[in-house]
Amino acid sequence: AKAQSLLEQNRIAEARIAIADAIAERDDEPDYHLLRGRIEYRAGSVPGAFGAYSNALALDPQNMEALQAVSQLGMQVGRLRESKEAAETILSLDPNNVDALLTRGLHSLVRNRFDESIGYADQILKIDPSSEGGAILKARSSFRNGDREEALKLLENFERGSRASAGMSLT
């Protein structure tokens, strides 16, 4: 409770100490590791957040917050196997989870499996036609697959239907 209160007050250094003390007393409590993950993420420590969420996941393999964090942060810290496994677990529980589909699509894109990543993008856009992540994934995959006109057309159509974000403009 103390660590959570300190986090809410944006007193990150003190929150880190409080959660470390709580984990030292009781390291088998997944909620403590989840809170540590939130604190580390807020502090800007992606590796620290990933480690905390991984610990939470080891204690509670079905925890959706931990699964989402491991799948997304794992991509950022180069822990691709763990990231992919977490995304696949999410999809086994919720096949229409857009965030997990996006992560799987990014894994396919990184591995130069462009048709596969386009398939994930299509699934995302079927579930949520306004998904910027799905549109960017499809455009990048199409471009890398040699279909530059399709990629540009997709981006132009998407931008017409919504306000262009920085990510969309960069793509």
MDAnalysis code that builds the backbone (N, CA, C; Angstrom):
import MDAnalysis as mda
import numpy as np

u = mda.Universe.empty(513, n_residues=171, atom_resindex=np.repeat(np.arange(171), 3), trajectory=True)
u.add_TopologyAttr("name", ["N", "CA", "C"] * 171)
u.add_TopologyAttr("resid", np.arange(1, 172))
u.add_TopologyAttr("resname", ["ALA", "LYS", "ALA", "GLN", "SER", "LEU", "LEU", "GLU", "GLN", "ASN", "ARG", "ILE", "ALA", "GLU", "ALA", "ARG", "ILE", "ALA", "ILE", "ALA", "ASP", "ALA", "ILE", "ALA", "GLU", "ARG", "ASP", "ASP", "GLU", "PRO", "ASP", "TYR", "HIS", "LEU", "LEU", "ARG", "GLY", "ARG", "ILE", "GLU", "TYR", "ARG", "ALA", "GLY", "SER", "VAL", "PRO", "GLY", "ALA", "PHE", "GLY", "ALA", "TYR", "SER", "ASN", "ALA", "LEU", "ALA", "LEU", "ASP", "PRO", "GLN", "ASN", "MET", "GLU", "ALA", "LEU", "GLN", "ALA", "VAL", "SER", "GLN", "LEU", "GLY", "MET", "GLN", "VAL", "GLY", "ARG", "LEU", "ARG", "GLU", "SER", "LYS", "GLU", "ALA", "ALA", "GLU", "THR", "ILE", "LEU", "SER", "LEU", "ASP", "PRO", "ASN", "ASN", "VAL", "ASP", "ALA", "LEU", "LEU", "THR", "ARG", "GLY", "LEU", "HIS", "SER", "LEU", "VAL", "ARG", "ASN", "ARG", "PHE", "ASP", "GLU", "SER", "ILE", "GLY", "TYR", "ALA", "ASP", "GLN", "ILE", "LEU", "LYS", "ILE", "ASP", "PRO", "SER", "SER", "GLU", "GLY", "GLY", "ALA", "ILE", "LEU", "LYS", "ALA", "ARG", "SER", "SER", "PHE", "ARG", "ASN", "GLY", "ASP", "ARG", "GLU", "GLU", "ALA", "LEU", "LYS", "LEU", "LEU", "GLU", "ASN", "PHE", "GLU", "ARG", "GLY", "SER", "ARG", "ALA", "SER", "ALA", "GLY", "MET", "SER", "LEU", "THR"])
u.atoms.positions = np.array([
    [0.834, -1.189, 0.000],
    [0.000, 0.000, 0.000],
    [0.879, 1.253, 0.000],
    [1.968, 1.189, 0.764],
    [2.869, 2.345, 0.831],
    [3.505, 2.615, -0.539],
    [3.974, 1.558, -1.195],
    [4.600, 1.719, -2.512],
    [3.590, 2.254, -3.526],
    [2.366, 1.749, -3.489],
    [1.322, 2.213, -4.400],
    [1.032, 3.690, -4.166],
    [0.925, 4.088, -2.910],
    [0.663, 5.485, -2.566],
    [1.797, 6.386, -3.061],
    [3.019, 5.950, -2.859],
    [4.166, 6.732, -3.323],
    [4.187, 6.834, -4.843],
    [3.831, 5.763, -5.522],
    [3.758, 5.798, -6.981],
    [2.711, 6.807, -7.433],
    [1.555, 6.786, -6.785],
    [0.493, 7.727, -7.134],
    [0.916, 9.173, -6.908],
    [1.820, 9.389, -5.959],
    [2.336, 10.731, -5.689],
    [3.542, 11.065, -6.576],
    [3.894, 10.131, -7.453],
    [5.033, 10.266, -8.355],
    [6.363, 10.389, -7.598],
    [6.440, 9.759, -6.453],
    [7.669, 9.711, -5.650],
    [8.332, 8.364, -5.949],
    [8.903, 8.313, -7.132],
    [9.374, 7.054, -7.704],
    [10.501, 6.425, -6.894],
    [11.485, 7.194, -6.511],
    [12.623, 6.625, -5.761],
    [12.142, 5.994, -4.460],
    [11.241, 6.670, -3.769],
    [10.725, 6.125, -2.517],
    [9.835, 4.901, -2.771],
    [9.087, 4.940, -3.866],
    [8.237, 3.795, -4.224],
    [9.104, 2.569, -4.515],
    [10.228, 2.787, -5.182],
    [11.149, 1.682, -5.474],
    [11.649, 1.038, -4.183],
    [11.999, 1.856, -3.220],
    [12.490, 1.336, -1.938],
    [11.385, 0.568, -1.220],
    [10.189, 1.147, -1.207],
    [9.066, 0.512, -0.508],
    [8.709, -0.838, -1.123],
    [8.694, -0.919, -2.442],
    [8.324, -2.192, -3.068],
    [9.459, -3.204, -2.907],
    [10.703, -2.737, -2.916],
    [11.836, -3.654, -2.687],
    [11.752, -4.250, -1.285],
    [11.382, -3.424, -0.309],
    [11.223, -3.926, 1.057],
    [10.094, -4.952, 1.130],
    [8.973, -4.656, 0.456],
    [7.828, -5.584, 0.470],
    [8.200, -6.912, -0.181],
    [8.918, -6.851, -1.296],
    [9.327, -8.081, -1.988],
    [10.348, -8.853, -1.153],
    [11.202, -8.147, -0.440],
    [12.181, -8.824, 0.422],
    [11.473, -9.623, 1.513],
    [10.351, -9.106, 1.987],
    [9.573, -9.818, 3.010],
    [8.748, -10.950, 2.427],
    [8.250, -10.724, 1.214],
    [7.320, -11.692, 0.623],
    [7.506, -11.708, -0.898],
    [8.408, -12.534, -1.383],
    [8.704, -12.531, -2.819],
    [7.803, -13.451, -3.633],
    [6.841, -14.090, -2.984],
    [5.946, -15.008, -3.685],
    [4.586, -14.377, -3.987],
    [4.502, -13.051, -3.894],
    [3.246, -12.339, -4.120],
    [3.289, -11.666, -5.497],
    [2.535, -12.193, -6.489],
    [2.585, -11.637, -7.835],
    [2.232, -10.143, -7.884],
    [1.301, -9.711, -7.035],
    [0.896, -8.301, -7.061],
    [2.048, -7.360, -6.719],
    [2.958, -7.808, -5.878],
    [4.116, -6.978, -5.547],
    [5.009, -6.797, -6.778],
    [5.178, -7.869, -7.529],
    [6.016, -7.793, -8.733],
    [5.323, -6.958, -9.815],
    [4.001, -7.063, -9.895],
    [3.265, -6.219, -10.840],
    [3.458, -4.746, -10.498],
    [3.342, -4.423, -9.222],
    [3.531, -3.036, -8.792],
    [4.962, -2.585, -9.061],
    [5.914, -3.465, -8.812],
    [7.309, -3.117, -9.125],
    [7.465, -2.849, -10.618],
    [6.782, -3.644, -11.449],
    [6.835, -3.408, -12.890],
    [6.294, -2.036, -13.257],
    [5.174, -1.641, -12.648],
    [4.594, -0.312, -12.911],
    [5.545, 0.796, -12.463],
    [6.149, 0.592, -11.300],
    [7.087, 1.592, -10.778],
    [8.297, 1.718, -11.691],
    [8.877, 0.589, -12.080],
    [10.057, 0.611, -12.951],
    [9.730, 1.236, -14.310],
    [8.557, 0.925, -14.828],
    [8.164, 1.495, -16.118],
    [8.026, 3.012, -15.998],
    [7.377, 3.455, -14.938],
    [7.217, 4.902, -14.719],
    [8.569, 5.567, -14.542],
    [9.525, 4.852, -13.943],
    [10.872, 5.386, -13.744],
    [11.675, 5.413, -15.043],
    [11.141, 4.793, -16.092],
    [11.846, 4.764, -17.374],
    [12.789, 3.592, -17.530],
    [12.706, 2.632, -16.630],
    [13.578, 1.457, -16.702],
    [12.821, 0.302, -17.357],
    [12.899, 0.228, -18.668],
    [12.218, -0.843, -19.391],
    [12.781, -2.214, -18.994],
    [14.113, -2.367, -18.898],
    [14.622, -3.674, -18.453],
    [14.146, -4.041, -17.041],
    [14.111, -3.059, -16.135],
    [13.634, -3.321, -14.777],
    [12.170, -3.713, -14.768],
    [11.363, -3.021, -15.584],
    [9.935, -3.344, -15.675],
    [9.757, -4.744, -16.251],
    [10.502, -5.063, -17.296],
    [10.407, -6.392, -17.896],
    [10.734, -7.473, -16.868],
    [11.807, -7.267, -16.103],
    [12.189, -8.242, -15.087],
    [11.110, -8.439, -14.036],
    [10.522, -7.342, -13.597],
    [9.470, -7.430, -12.582],
    [8.244, -8.154, -13.125],
    [7.835, -7.807, -14.338],
    [6.671, -8.463, -14.932],
    [6.960, -9.947, -15.212],
    [8.194, -10.263, -15.573],
    [8.566, -11.669, -15.774],
    [8.440, -12.448, -14.473],
    [8.858, -11.833, -13.374],
    [8.720, -12.480, -12.063],
    [7.246, -12.691, -11.728],
    [6.414, -11.703, -11.994],
    [4.977, -11.836, -11.733],
    [4.403, -12.971, -12.572],
    [4.839, -13.049, -13.820],
    [4.344, -14.090, -14.723],
    [4.774, -15.482, -14.262],
    [5.971, -15.587, -13.706],
    [6.442, -16.879, -13.185],
    [5.557, -17.349, -12.028],
    [5.041, -16.402, -11.275],
    [4.188, -16.742, -10.131],
    [2.731, -16.925, -10.521],
    [2.299, -16.238, -11.585],
    [0.907, -16.304, -12.037],
    [0.885, -16.315, -13.562],
    [1.029, -17.490, -14.188],
    [1.186, -17.597, -15.637],
    [-0.017, -17.124, -16.462],
    [-1.150, -16.880, -15.843],
    [-2.332, -16.431, -16.580],
    [-2.632, -14.946, -16.362],
    [-1.786, -14.238, -15.650],
    [-2.035, -12.832, -15.342],
    [-1.923, -11.985, -16.610],
    [-3.031, -11.375, -16.998],
    [-3.064, -10.649, -18.268],
    [-2.157, -9.422, -18.274],
    [-2.071, -8.690, -17.168],
    [-1.189, -7.526, -17.131],
    [0.258, -7.958, -17.344],
    [0.666, -9.005, -16.660],
    [2.035, -9.494, -16.797],
    [2.282, -10.036, -18.213],
    [1.314, -10.766, -18.744],
    [1.453, -11.289, -20.111],
    [1.608, -10.159, -21.125],
    [0.736, -9.139, -21.026],
    [0.814, -8.009, -21.960],
    [2.163, -7.313, -21.838],
    [2.593, -7.055, -20.603],
    [3.853, -6.346, -20.396],
    [5.038, -7.147, -20.920],
    [5.078, -8.432, -20.629],
    [6.193, -9.266, -21.103],
    [6.187, -9.322, -22.633],
    [4.998, -9.429, -23.238],
    [4.952, -9.496, -24.702],
    [5.421, -8.194, -25.334],
    [5.027, -7.060, -24.775],
    [5.386, -5.777, -25.375],
    [6.795, -5.321, -24.984],
    [7.115, -5.396, -23.702],
    [8.434, -4.944, -23.257],
    [9.539, -5.895, -23.724],
    [9.205, -7.175, -23.862],
    [10.184, -8.138, -24.341],
    [10.720, -7.777, -25.719],
    [9.858, -7.230, -26.552],
    [10.305, -6.773, -27.884],
    [11.334, -5.652, -27.732],
    [11.113, -4.773, -26.770],
    [11.993, -3.616, -26.593],
    [13.357, -3.978, -26.010],
    [13.389, -5.003, -25.184],
    [14.660, -5.368, -24.530],
    [15.355, -6.550, -25.195],
    [14.821, -6.995, -26.324],
    [15.465, -8.073, -27.063],
    [15.200, -9.464, -26.528],
    [14.170, -9.622, -25.722],
    [13.805, -10.941, -25.199],
    [12.655, -11.480, -26.055],
    [12.976, -11.773, -27.304],
    [11.967, -12.118, -28.301],
    [11.244, -13.419, -27.999],
    [11.956, -14.418, -27.495],
    [11.298, -15.694, -27.196],
    [10.213, -15.510, -26.144],
    [10.559, -14.820, -25.055],
    [9.593, -14.590, -23.983],
    [8.429, -13.734, -24.472],
    [8.749, -12.745, -25.287],
    [7.720, -11.873, -25.842],
    [6.723, -12.660, -26.688],
    [7.247, -13.491, -27.562],
    [6.395, -14.289, -28.444],
    [5.546, -15.285, -27.646],
    [6.165, -15.953, -26.673],
    [5.425, -16.911, -25.851],
    [4.286, -16.228, -25.095],
    [4.551, -15.045, -24.555],
    [3.508, -14.318, -23.818],
    [2.375, -13.916, -24.762],
    [2.717, -13.447, -25.957],
    [1.680, -13.073, -26.928],
    [0.847, -14.283, -27.324],
    [1.491, -15.416, -27.522],
    [0.759, -16.633, -27.888],
    [-0.161, -17.100, -26.756],
    [0.299, -16.946, -25.510],
    [-0.557, -17.303, -24.374],
    [-1.784, -16.402, -24.333],
    [-1.586, -15.116, -24.546],
    [-2.718, -14.175, -24.573],
    [-3.701, -14.589, -25.655],
    [-3.183, -14.888, -26.839],
    [-4.065, -15.253, -27.956],
    [-4.773, -16.581, -27.711],
    [-4.178, -17.466, -26.920],
    [-4.873, -18.717, -26.598],
    [-6.053, -18.442, -25.657],
    [-5.942, -17.386, -24.862],
    [-7.016, -17.001, -23.945],
    [-8.026, -16.062, -24.603],
    [-7.532, -15.209, -25.508],
    [-8.365, -14.206, -26.177],
    [-7.852, -14.018, -27.607],
    [-8.380, -14.814, -28.559],
    [-7.871, -14.772, -29.934],
    [-8.035, -13.415, -30.629],
    [-8.856, -12.541, -30.086],
    [-9.084, -11.229, -30.700],
    [-8.368, -10.102, -29.968],
    [-7.374, -10.426, -29.173],
    [-6.633, -9.397, -28.454],
    [-5.727, -8.655, -29.436],
    [-6.083, -7.419, -29.722],
    [-5.388, -6.634, -30.745],
    [-3.921, -6.403, -30.381],
    [-3.636, -6.138, -29.117],
    [-2.245, -5.896, -28.710],
    [-1.380, -7.131, -28.939],
    [-1.902, -8.300, -28.597],
    [-1.136, -9.538, -28.800],
    [-0.984, -9.848, -30.290],
    [-2.026, -9.586, -31.072],
    [-1.925, -9.782, -32.522],
    [-0.856, -8.860, -33.112],
    [-0.810, -7.630, -32.614],
    [0.198, -6.686, -33.091],
    [1.602, -7.175, -32.740],
    [1.768, -7.647, -31.524],
    [3.078, -8.177, -31.121],
    [3.483, -9.351, -32.002],
    [2.551, -10.268, -32.245],
    [2.860, -11.417, -33.117],
    [3.195, -10.935, -34.533],
    [2.468, -9.945, -35.011],
    [2.760, -9.394, -36.327],
    [4.145, -8.775, -36.394],
    [4.531, -8.090, -35.342],
    [5.868, -7.501, -35.296],
    [6.950, -8.579, -35.275],
    [6.683, -9.671, -34.556],
    [7.634, -10.792, -34.565],
    [7.804, -11.331, -35.985],
    [6.708, -11.460, -36.700],
    [6.784, -11.955, -38.082],
    [7.540, -10.973, -38.965],
    [7.290, -9.690, -38.781],
    [7.973, -8.663, -39.564],
    [9.477, -8.696, -39.305],
    [9.869, -8.804, -38.044],
    [11.289, -8.868, -37.676],
    [11.962, -10.080, -38.322],
    [11.218, -11.167, -38.467],
    [11.769, -12.392, -39.052],
    [11.601, -12.446, -40.582],
    [11.208, -11.313, -41.163],
    [11.028, -11.193, -42.613],
    [9.957, -12.140, -43.163],
    [8.974, -12.436, -42.355],
    [7.827, -13.242, -42.785],
    [6.684, -12.278, -43.088],
    [6.798, -11.634, -44.244],
    [5.921, -10.511, -44.558],
    [4.480, -10.932, -44.796],
    [4.262, -12.037, -45.466],
    [2.881, -12.494, -45.675],
    [2.201, -12.799, -44.339],
    [2.960, -13.379, -43.443],
    [2.431, -13.694, -42.113],
    [2.107, -12.412, -41.341],
    [2.999, -11.419, -41.397],
    [2.741, -10.172, -40.677],
    [1.570, -9.414, -41.291],
    [1.398, -9.506, -42.607],
    [0.236, -8.900, -43.254],
    [-1.036, -9.596, -42.773],
    [-0.967, -10.903, -42.605],
    [-2.120, -11.651, -42.084],
    [-2.522, -11.182, -40.698],
    [-1.527, -10.957, -39.826],
    [-1.831, -10.439, -38.492],
    [-2.430, -9.036, -38.589],
    [-1.878, -8.217, -39.463],
    [-2.412, -6.862, -39.644],
    [-3.858, -6.914, -40.125],
    [-4.151, -7.813, -41.061],
    [-5.524, -7.951, -41.545],
    [-6.477, -8.371, -40.421],
    [-6.014, -9.281, -39.553],
    [-6.839, -9.695, -38.413],
    [-7.127, -8.498, -37.501],
    [-6.104, -7.704, -37.233],
    [-6.265, -6.531, -36.379],
    [-7.277, -5.571, -36.991],
    [-7.108, -5.282, -38.280],
    [-7.973, -4.305, -38.943],
    [-9.401, -4.824, -39.097],
    [-9.571, -6.133, -39.131],
    [-10.921, -6.704, -39.161],
    [-11.613, -6.475, -37.817],
    [-10.861, -6.639, -36.738],
    [-11.406, -6.429, -35.396],
    [-11.615, -4.942, -35.124],
    [-10.619, -4.130, -35.499],
    [-10.656, -2.694, -35.248],
    [-10.137, -1.945, -36.470],
    [-11.043, -1.563, -37.386],
    [-10.608, -0.875, -38.603],
    [-9.873, 0.444, -38.346],
    [-10.018, 1.008, -37.159],
    [-9.344, 2.271, -36.849],
    [-8.005, 2.060, -36.138],
    [-7.513, 0.810, -36.087],
    [-6.262, 0.521, -35.391],
    [-5.068, 1.080, -36.163],
    [-4.456, 2.091, -35.587],
    [-3.276, 2.671, -36.207],
    [-2.131, 1.656, -36.249],
    [-1.962, 0.892, -35.160],
    [-0.917, -0.126, -35.127],
    [-1.095, -1.155, -36.226],
    [-2.358, -1.580, -36.450],
    [-2.635, -2.539, -37.511],
    [-2.328, -1.971, -38.885],
    [-2.692, -0.698, -39.095],
    [-2.434, -0.050, -40.391],
    [-0.936, 0.109, -40.630],
    [-0.210, 0.518, -39.596],
    [1.242, 0.683, -39.741],
    [1.913, -0.667, -39.998],
    [1.491, -1.695, -39.261],
    [2.053, -3.036, -39.472],
    [1.812, -3.490, -40.905],
    [0.612, -3.292, -41.401],
    [0.303, -3.732, -42.763],
    [1.099, -2.927, -43.784],
    [1.200, -1.613, -43.576],
    [1.946, -0.777, -44.521],
    [3.426, -1.155, -44.540],
    [4.008, -1.315, -43.382],
    [5.431, -1.676, -43.329],
    [5.678, -3.060, -43.919],
    [4.789, -3.991, -43.611],
    [4.935, -5.352, -44.141],
    [4.772, -5.369, -45.648],
    [3.789, -4.636, -46.145],
    [3.568, -4.566, -47.596],
    [4.768, -3.939, -48.286],
    [5.287, -2.866, -47.706],
    [6.452, -2.198, -48.277],
    [7.645, -3.141, -48.333],
    [7.913, -3.823, -47.216],
    [9.052, -4.745, -47.155],
    [8.846, -5.945, -48.066],
    [7.577, -6.252, -48.365],
    [7.259, -7.375, -49.243],
    [7.320, -6.959, -50.712],
    [7.665, -5.707, -50.963],
    [7.825, -5.234, -52.333],
    [6.607, -4.546, -52.917],
    [5.546, -4.397, -52.154],
    [4.318, -3.772, -52.658],
    [4.224, -2.341, -52.127],
    [5.062, -1.490, -52.681],
    [5.156, -0.105, -52.208],
    [3.874, 0.689, -52.459],
    [3.249, 0.457, -53.610],
    [2.015, 1.191, -53.927],
    [0.906, 0.852, -52.934],
    [0.783, -0.418, -52.585],
    [-0.223, -0.845, -51.598],
    [0.044, -0.184, -50.248],
    [1.308, -0.122, -49.869],
    [1.671, 0.483, -48.584],
    [1.289, 1.957, -48.564],
    [1.646, 2.679, -49.606],
    [1.321, 4.109, -49.653],
    [-0.179, 4.348, -49.721],
    [-0.880, 3.542, -50.489],
    [-2.340, 3.670, -50.588],
    [-2.992, 3.445, -49.225],
    [-2.533, 2.429, -48.524],
    [-3.074, 2.126, -47.202],
    [-2.861, 3.298, -46.252],
    [-1.665, 3.859, -46.237],
    [-1.366, 4.985, -45.351],
    [-2.202, 6.213, -45.712],
    [-2.319, 6.492, -46.999],
    [-3.121, 7.645, -47.426],
    [-4.583, 7.476, -47.037],
    [-5.137, 6.294, -47.259],
    [-6.533, 6.036, -46.893],
    [-6.738, 6.129, -45.389],
    [-5.802, 5.621, -44.632],
    [-5.929, 5.640, -43.173],
    [-5.856, 7.084, -42.667],
    [-4.914, 7.873, -43.204],
    [-4.764, 9.261, -42.764],
    [-5.995, 10.095, -43.100],
    [-6.661, 9.791, -44.219],
    [-7.882, 10.524, -44.576],
    [-8.982, 10.301, -43.550],
    [-9.020, 9.093, -42.995],
    [-10.079, 8.735, -42.064],
    [-9.799, 9.136, -40.623],
    [-8.591, 9.604, -40.322],
    [-8.262, 9.963, -38.945],
    [-7.184, 11.030, -38.932],
    [-6.949, 11.565, -37.751],
    [-5.866, 12.534, -37.606],
    [-4.539, 11.789, -37.595],
    [-3.629, 12.257, -38.392],
    [-2.322, 11.600, -38.502],
    [-1.519, 11.801, -37.228],
    [-1.054, 10.697, -36.668],
    [-0.185, 10.767, -35.487],
    [1.260, 10.849, -35.953],
    [2.152, 11.032, -35.005],
    [3.561, 11.051, -35.337],
    [4.009, 9.718, -35.918],
    [3.514, 8.620, -35.324],
    [3.875, 7.279, -35.822],
    [3.411, 7.057, -37.241],
    [2.199, 7.495, -37.541],
    [1.674, 7.338, -38.890],
    [2.462, 8.215, -39.865],
    [2.758, 9.433, -39.481],
    [3.513, 10.339, -40.345],
    [4.914, 9.789, -40.609],
    [5.561, 9.255, -39.599],
    [6.889, 8.672, -39.790],
    [6.851, 7.462, -40.717],
    [5.787, 6.667, -40.596],
    [5.672, 5.502, -41.455],
    [5.485, 5.936, -42.895],
])
